[in-house]
Amino acid sequence: MAGTVHRYHRFGGRGYRQRVCVERAQQLEQYTTEELYDRFRFGNADIEYIADLVRPNLQRRTRRSHSLSVEVQVLIGLPFYASGTFYQVVGDNIGVDKSTVNDVVKAVSIALASLVNQFVSLPKDVQIAQTKHKFFLLGNMPNTIGVIDCTHVHIQAPHERDWEYINRKGRRSINIQLVCDADLIITNCVVKWPGLIRQMRNTVKAHIDDQKKLELKLAELKDRSRINNVRIIGLKEGSEKDDPVGFLQNQLPKWIPSLRNRATIEIDRAHRIYGKGATTRTLIDSNATLRIKPDYSAFTVQRCQEFIGVQIRLHAKDIPNFLIYPASLRVNHRGRTLTFTAPEEADRLCPDLDMEEGDVAPARGASRPDQELSSGPEGGVEASCPVFAEL
């Protein structure tokens, strides 16, 4: 037993007590390779290899105060990583105090983490072909360079934003993503997401979906309230004078032949509607062709306007297309009828429309030719596009 003894001196009531340094057990010499595996999850040669890796960061300059060797520091850190037990238990097995275990575990962890880029990296160049070949031999998986999975690693409660780390099981954890190759060697590791991140993403996604449903429902209600409203664009400024209702009752039969047989045309009210700009209005000073469009909500009009870019490209290719209520694009091409609910779906189809007949496959999200079209505000009625519906 090694130790240092100080004499007792009393100066003003202050004294010194004996300082004893307990001789530590030589774990590498005491246990066999199998026993080391049971206690530290590594054999003798593996522990020596790990000690050589972290030696530049953990080697003490002197042996003053019986400093710990690199091998002992590694032996303190490994059982804690393997079992996650208390510092006191680890210290009793090695022969050190629990405060020493705390400092050593932190130092060993930092030293090992600094080597992550040396051992954890995705395959490069020639390694990619070799990894693909190994995966193919392993499970007939072509063009595979790694398998990915995530797991939760339990942690102590952090001091800040504790609620972010409580997972669905009620325990605090970090969500870790790992990628390994065919030899079970880790090639990528992501350790930055709290345990609640999946629930947070699902909750946010659910809220976004609910918001979209509410926006669609609100737009539909607005459209239903405006179902009998129309906008007439192209009238000369001031032509309606002080009686826009009477003006329209006289002029509508002239513009629309189907209304000439009606004795009277009921119009509840009529008025000018100004746009966003001060100079933009529905009734303009022009002799151009009249345009009549339904008075849909701004949300529905915006959804229809998102298809303008696709419609321009389709018109350039002389492909018939038009919008149907509430905001779906219908394309007729070579005897096929496709309906798209998003401009991205139709945009993916445009590059393929110049191919020979039979080579064009319906884009993802396109409806079948015999599929029913979307109904308008009144069930079974197709509402024309609220943009550029010329008479």
ChimeraX attribute file (.defattr): number of C-alpha atoms within 10 A of each C-alpha:
attribute: neighborCount
match mode: 1-to-1
recipient: residues
	/A:1	7
	/A:2	9
	/A:3	12
	/A:4	9
	/A:5	11
	/A:6	11
	/A:7	9
	/A:8	11
	/A:9	11
	/A:10	9
	/A:11	7
	/A:12	6
	/A:13	6
	/A:14	8
	/A:15	11
	/A:16	11
	/A:17	10
	/A:18	11
	/A:19	10
	/A:20	12
	/A:21	15
	/A:22	12
	/A:23	13
	/A:24	14
	/A:25	12
	/A:26	11
	/A:27	16
	/A:28	18
	/A:29	9
	/A:30	10
	/A:31	14
	/A:32	13
	/A:33	15
	/A:34	13
	/A:35	16
	/A:36	18
	/A:37	14
	/A:38	13
	/A:39	15
	/A:40	21
	/A:41	16
	/A:42	20
	/A:43	19
	/A:44	18
	/A:45	11
	/A:46	13
	/A:47	19
	/A:48	15
	/A:49	13
	/A:50	15
	/A:51	21
	/A:52	15
	/A:53	14
	/A:54	22
	/A:55	17
	/A:56	11
	/A:57	15
	/A:58	20
	/A:59	16
	/A:60	13
	/A:61	7
	/A:62	8
	/A:63	9
	/A:64	8
	/A:65	9
	/A:66	12
	/A:67	12
	/A:68	18
	/A:69	15
	/A:70	22
	/A:71	21
	/A:72	18
	/A:73	22
	/A:74	24
	/A:75	24
	/A:76	25
	/A:77	21
	/A:78	20
	/A:79	19
	/A:80	17
	/A:81	13
	/A:82	13
	/A:83	12
	/A:84	11
	/A:85	11
	/A:86	12
	/A:87	18
	/A:88	16
	/A:89	16
	/A:90	23
	/A:91	17
	/A:92	12
	/A:93	13
	/A:94	18
	/A:95	17
	/A:96	20
	/A:97	14
	/A:98	16
	/A:99	11
	/A:100	15
	/A:101	24
	/A:102	17
	/A:103	11
	/A:104	21
	/A:105	20
	/A:106	11
	/A:107	18
	/A:108	23
	/A:109	15
	/A:110	13
	/A:111	17
	/A:112	13
	/A:113	10
	/A:114	12
	/A:115	12
	/A:116	13
	/A:117	10
	/A:118	7
	/A:119	11
	/A:120	15
	/A:121	15
	/A:122	15
	/A:123	16
	/A:124	10
	/A:125	7
	/A:126	8
	/A:127	12
	/A:128	16
	/A:129	14
	/A:130	15
	/A:131	20
	/A:132	20
	/A:133	18
	/A:134	19
	/A:135	20
	/A:136	16
	/A:137	12
	/A:138	11
	/A:139	9
	/A:140	12
	/A:141	13
	/A:142	12
	/A:143	13
	/A:144	17
	/A:145	23
	/A:146	22
	/A:147	14
	/A:148	13
	/A:149	9
	/A:150	12
	/A:151	12
	/A:152	16
	/A:153	14
	/A:154	15
	/A:155	13
	/A:156	10
	/A:157	14
	/A:158	11
	/A:159	6
	/A:160	7
	/A:161	9
	/A:162	12
	/A:163	14
	/A:164	18
	/A:165	23
	/A:166	20
	/A:167	20
	/A:168	11
	/A:169	8
	/A:170	11
	/A:171	16
	/A:172	23
	/A:173	22
	/A:174	21
	/A:175	21
	/A:176	17
	/A:177	16
	/A:178	16
	/A:179	20
	/A:180	19
	/A:181	20
	/A:182	20
	/A:183	11
	/A:184	10
	/A:185	13
	/A:186	18
	/A:187	20
	/A:188	19
	/A:189	16
	/A:190	11
	/A:191	11
	/A:192	10
	/A:193	16
	/A:194	22
	/A:195	27
	/A:196	20
	/A:197	16
	/A:198	14
	/A:199	14
	/A:200	13
	/A:201	11
	/A:202	11
	/A:203	12
	/A:204	12
	/A:205	12
	/A:206	12
	/A:207	12
	/A:208	12
	/A:209	12
	/A:210	12
	/A:211	12
	/A:212	12
	/A:213	12
	/A:214	12
	/A:215	14
	/A:216	15
	/A:217	12
	/A:218	14
	/A:219	19
	/A:220	19
	/A:221	14
	/A:222	18
	/A:223	22
	/A:224	16
	/A:225	14
	/A:226	15
	/A:227	16
	/A:228	11
	/A:229	16
	/A:230	14
	/A:231	18
	/A:232	16
	/A:233	19
	/A:234	17
	/A:235	18
	/A:236	13
	/A:237	14
	/A:238	11
	/A:239	13
	/A:240	18
	/A:241	9
	/A:242	9
	/A:243	11
	/A:244	17
	/A:245	16
	/A:246	15
	/A:247	14
	/A:248	17
	/A:249	14
	/A:250	13
	/A:251	11
	/A:252	14
	/A:253	16
	/A:254	12
	/A:255	13
	/A:256	10
	/A:257	9
	/A:258	10
	/A:259	13
	/A:260	13
	/A:261	8
	/A:262	8
	/A:263	7
	/A:264	11
	/A:265	15
	/A:266	8
	/A:267	13
	/A:268	8
	/A:269	9
	/A:270	16
	/A:271	12
	/A:272	12
	/A:273	11
	/A:274	12
	/A:275	10
	/A:276	8
	/A:277	7
	/A:278	7
	/A:279	8
	/A:280	11
	/A:281	15
	/A:282	16
	/A:283	20
	/A:284	17
	/A:285	14
	/A:286	12
	/A:287	10
	/A:288	11
	/A:289	11
	/A:290	14
	/A:291	15
	/A:292	17
	/A:293	18
	/A:294	20
	/A:295	19
	/A:296	22
	/A:297	18
	/A:298	12
	/A:299	17
	/A:300	21
	/A:301	18
	/A:302	13
	/A:303	16
	/A:304	23
	/A:305	18
	/A:306	14
	/A:307	22
	/A:308	14
	/A:309	11
	/A:310	21
	/A:311	23
	/A:312	11
	/A:313	14
	/A:314	18
	/A:315	11
	/A:316	9
	/A:317	12
	/A:318	10
	/A:319	15
	/A:320	13
	/A:321	18
	/A:322	17
	/A:323	25
	/A:324	22
	/A:325	19
	/A:326	26
	/A:327	24
	/A:328	21
	/A:329	24
	/A:330	20
	/A:331	20
	/A:332	14
	/A:333	15
	/A:334	12
	/A:335	8
	/A:336	12
	/A:337	18
	/A:338	21
	/A:339	27
	/A:340	21
	/A:341	21
	/A:342	17
	/A:343	20
	/A:344	14
	/A:345	18
	/A:346	26
	/A:347	18
	/A:348	14
	/A:349	16
	/A:350	16
	/A:351	11
	/A:352	14
	/A:353	17
	/A:354	10
	/A:355	9
	/A:356	9
	/A:357	11
	/A:358	7
	/A:359	10
	/A:360	16
	/A:361	11
	/A:362	18
	/A:363	17
	/A:364	12
	/A:365	14
	/A:366	21
	/A:367	17
	/A:368	12
	/A:369	13
	/A:370	9
	/A:371	11
	/A:372	10
	/A:373	16
	/A:374	18
	/A:375	14
	/A:376	18
	/A:377	19
	/A:378	10
	/A:379	8
	/A:380	11
	/A:381	13
	/A:382	16
	/A:383	18
	/A:384	17
	/A:385	22
	/A:386	24
	/A:387	17
	/A:388	11
	/A:389	14
	/A:390	10
	/A:391	10
